[in-house]
Amino acid sequence: MSGKLDFIQQEMAALREQGLLVQPRVIDSPQGAWIAVDGKKVLNLCSNNYLGFANHDVLKRRSQKAIEAFGVGPAAVRSIAGTLTLHRELEAKLARFKGVEATLTFQSGFCANLAALGSLAGPEDVILSDELNHASIIDGSRLSRARVVRYTHCDPQDLREKLRGESQARRRIVVTDGVFSMDGDIAPLPEIVKVSSEFDALVLVDDAHGEGVLGRAGRGIVDHFELHGKVDLEIGTLSKAFGVVGGVVAGRRDLVDYIQQKGRPFLFSSAVPPADTAACLAAVEILEKSGELVERLWANTRRFKEGMRNLGFDLGRSETPITPVMIGDAKLAGAFSRKLFEEGIFAMSIGYPTVARDKARIRVMLSATHSDSDLDFALEVFGRVGRELAILH
Ligand SMILES: Cc1ncc(COP(=O)(O)O)c(C=O)c1O
């Protein structure tokens, strides 16, 4: 007799068979260049800890002080009784850092996308979305109940064609990742802004992987392209380069105020705790003072990518510290990742549905915490394992 939960065994077996089962490894150390994973010390090539803030002494001290001053929990959603002076201080500091009128912070970047798209778009509107946009943009778009039209990845000409047919929509909203999280390429934002302005469309950019990475001392993609005042809303995360947890929207005061009225994660989910908020404040202050960590991140990125290309690896379209090592087959990518781990390197394989079925890869993330000798070790192991598995010839 078939049971109502049989689908679970069937679907889990199918995922296992295709090499697509999600099996998180467990970390038992602070974040850093080397971490303890499943009881083994390994070189960490898969965190979003771009600048080393996740275990930075200054951030830790600020967190500890905030716990003493405010306790551990926010005790409410922000709209009722959860907004602390710390949240407002962080929002003001982020606004100054990014050169915008206002920002509003959230529990995560995912929540920031849900809040932004859920607030700005409705059933009468159309969202034009890059076909490789992050899942949180996809889910935020669904939440809005707007019609979604996908345009070809990083193709302003296709965006123009798609916008041409949408003059009847109440609002046209163009949304793109700034840096694409699985490929590491950068959206052609100046062209997207230009095309969008021809059709009076709002422009939203999700800068989760640009913040702390692109622009002056990590001010993000808008700063990188000098598009200040031309992008309606930047959406970001405090969980990657900023090293902590949280999300942010940044732009004109009236727009940000509007999202505070309408954004459901703001209205219906508890605030970020004081310790995390204080740590984020410290991260922004460090970047306001110096771009040194960002420069180190880019020096590491250049060194590693040059070495990998010389070995013969295909790094796809990457232009940033996100370095996909293209493999194709999900099972082979999984085997590569496991073999790297045996050799002391933590670099996860990524398969469907995060990337297309035949585009499985190892995703290497570089960080300012890596030393030259860490990177040389990584190159030596990648080369050896790549030849062993006949990925390199
Ligand atoms: C492009 C993009 N947007 C949003 C998010 C979500 O950010 P968070 O982890 O802070 O929820 C991520 C992270 O995975 C991302 O890569």
The ligand as an SDF file (V2000), in Angstrom:
LIG
                    3D

 16 16  0  0  0  0  0  0  0  0999 V2000
   22.7200   37.6150   -4.4230 C   0  0  0  0  0  0  0  0  0  0  0  0
   22.2630   37.2730   -3.0520 C   0  0  0  0  0  0  0  0  0  0  0  0
   21.2220   37.9180   -2.5300 N   0  0  0  0  0  0  0  0  0  0  0  0
   20.7710   37.6550   -1.2920 C   0  0  0  0  0  0  0  0  0  0  0  0
   21.3720   36.6830   -0.5110 C   0  0  0  0  0  0  0  0  0  0  0  0
   20.8240   36.4000    0.8450 C   0  0  0  0  0  0  0  0  0  0  0  0
   21.6020   36.9960    1.8350 O   0  0  0  0  0  0  0  0  0  0  0  0
   21.5130   36.4730    3.3280 P   0  0  0  0  0  0  0  0  0  0  0  0
   22.3770   35.2740    3.4310 O   0  0  0  0  0  0  0  0  0  0  0  0
   21.9650   37.6330    4.1440 O   0  0  0  0  0  0  0  0  0  0  0  0
   20.0760   36.1440    3.5710 O   0  0  0  0  0  0  0  0  0  0  0  0
   22.4710   36.0040   -0.9980 C   0  0  0  0  0  0  0  0  0  0  0  0
   23.1440   34.9850   -0.1570 C   0  0  0  0  0  0  0  0  0  0  0  0
   23.1310   33.8360   -0.3210 O   0  0  0  0  0  0  0  0  0  0  0  0
   22.9260   36.2830   -2.2990 C   0  0  0  0  0  0  0  0  0  0  0  0
   23.9650   35.6250   -2.8110 O   0  0  0  0  0  0  0  0  0  0  0  0
  1  2  1  0
  2  3  1  0
  2 15  2  0
  3  4  2  0
  4  5  1  0
  5  6  1  0
  5 12  2  0
  6  7  1  0
  7  8  1  0
  8  9  2  0
  8 10  1  0
  8 11  1  0
 12 13  1  0
 12 15  1  0
 13 14  2  0
 15 16  1  0
M  END
$$$$
